[in-house]
Amino acid sequence: MTKTIGIMGCGWLGLPLAKSLLADGYAVYGTTTSPEKLQVLTKAGIHAFHISISEQKVSGAIDEFLKPCNVLIINVPPGLRGNRTKTSYIEKMQRLLECVKESPVKKVIFVSSTSVYGDEQGEVNEETTPIPTTESGKQLLNSEQLFKGQTHFKSTVLRFGGLIGPDRHPINMLSGKENLKNGDAPVNLIHRNDCIRILKQIIHEKQWGETINAVHPEHPTKRVYYTQIAVKKHLPPPRYSVSAHKNYKIINSCKFFLTNNRDDFTSL
């Protein structure tokens, strides 16, 4: 059994993941870019490190963080919006990769996103060649390749759909808005609870060398789904304008079938 797991990025997903792994008996090393959050991580039982990544270098005690880790989970989102930023996520991942290659880490999970698929690619799965259209998707796809092509360690790429949870849901931003576009587009979402279950399953079952899509198997339209959630949360539903037919993206997973968690998906 893997004894020590490193989580690069103990935020909205990484922190509850760390707590779940601790409950399973793992030792967990975790990073944060916020010095004030170190105490929160330490209080939870995590060996906490203040580490940040720029295009030029990795700042902080990265060697000390990586040294005891059998498995490293890289959970660092690009933070890119459209094509307006010049920030190079790829260069940041290259700097991190240099550190990982010099460490004892032998297993890596790179947390990516289904944004690597283009919005009009139709129904896609892990065998589909991604054609990203956003800057975030393009840089994520290139960063995936950095880690997949290594011989120093085995890696698995995990592409999550849109993340939802008790305190994070698009309806909170969409509620009451009028004339929204793409109401007939299917949702491609995944609950944080499922994200944690899948990450743990990859480790427990040693699913290395894989590329995995992770989304809920139900894909109602935005118009139907967000109206349903608004009613459940007693919020004004969003209103969508009529749009012409479009070949929207539907993410399928050939490797995980999330069929026992409909309440997580529909009751937020």
PEPE-V435245 format. One record per backbone hydrogen bond with DSSP energy under -0.5 kcal/mol. CO is the residue of the C=O (numbers start at 1). NH is the residue of the N-H. Records with the same first field share a line. If there is no record, write none. Layout:
CO = NH / NH
This chain:
3 = 27
4 = 70 / 71
5 = 29
6 = 8 / 73
7 = 9 / 31
8 = 75
9 = 11
11 = 15
13 = 17
14 = 18
15 = 19
16 = 20
17 = 21
18 = 22
19 = 23
20 = 24
21 = 26
22 = 25
27 = 5
28 = 47
29 = 7
30 = 49
31 = 10
32 = 51
33 = 35
34 = 37
35 = 38
37 = 41
38 = 42
39 = 43
40 = 44
41 = 46
42 = 45
46 = 48
47 = 30
49 = 32 / 51
52 = 59
57 = 54 / 59
59 = 52
60 = 62
61 = 65
62 = 66
63 = 67
64 = 68
66 = 69
70 = 106 / 107
71 = 6
72 = 74 / 109
73 = 8 / 75
74 = 111
75 = 77
80 = 82
81 = 84
87 = 89
88 = 92
89 = 93
90 = 94
91 = 95
92 = 96
93 = 97
94 = 98
95 = 99
96 = 100
97 = 101
98 = 102
100 = 103
106 = 154
107 = 72
108 = 110 / 156
109 = 74 / 111
110 = 112 / 158
112 = 160
113 = 116
114 = 117
118 = 121
119 = 249
122 = 124 / 250
124 = 252
125 = 128
128 = 130
134 = 138
135 = 139
136 = 140
137 = 141
138 = 142
139 = 143
140 = 144
141 = 145
142 = 146
143 = 147
144 = 148
145 = 149
147 = 150
154 = 108
155 = 209
156 = 110 / 158
157 = 159 / 212
158 = 112 / 160
159 = 214
160 = 114
162 = 190
164 = 192
165 = 168
168 = 165
169 = 172
170 = 173 / 174
171 = 175
174 = 177
177 = 239
180 = 241
182 = 185
183 = 223
185 = 222
188 = 162
189 = 216
190 = 164
191 = 194 / 195
192 = 196
193 = 197
194 = 198
195 = 199
196 = 200
197 = 201
198 = 202
199 = 203
200 = 204
201 = 205
202 = 207
203 = 206
206 = 208
210 = 157
212 = 159
214 = 161
220 = 187
221 = 225
222 = 226
223 = 227
224 = 228
225 = 229
226 = 230
227 = 231
228 = 232
229 = 233
230 = 235
231 = 234
236 = 176
239 = 180
246 = 248
247 = 122
250 = 124 / 252
256 = 258
257 = 259
258 = 217
261 = 265
262 = 266
263 = 267
